[in-house]
């Protein structure tokens, strides 16, 4: 489960790669997952999160405390 976003739940999509001769082979569309370390002032510690690029932008908008609260609401341990 390395290609999962902890905030948005983004995960790989599956489809076909289509060659020039129109042969189809199975492929994966992975989300843009990055490892980020954030300071949680309420707990006085750092947390490491696996986030998609879209989730990093969301944390910039809503704040890290609200984001961690949403992650915990999904049942993911932080």
Secondary structure, DSSP 8 states (H G I E B T S, - for coil): -TT--TTT----EEEEEE-TT--EEEEEE---EEEEEEEETTTTEEEEEEEEHHHHHHHHHH-HHHHHHHHHHTT---
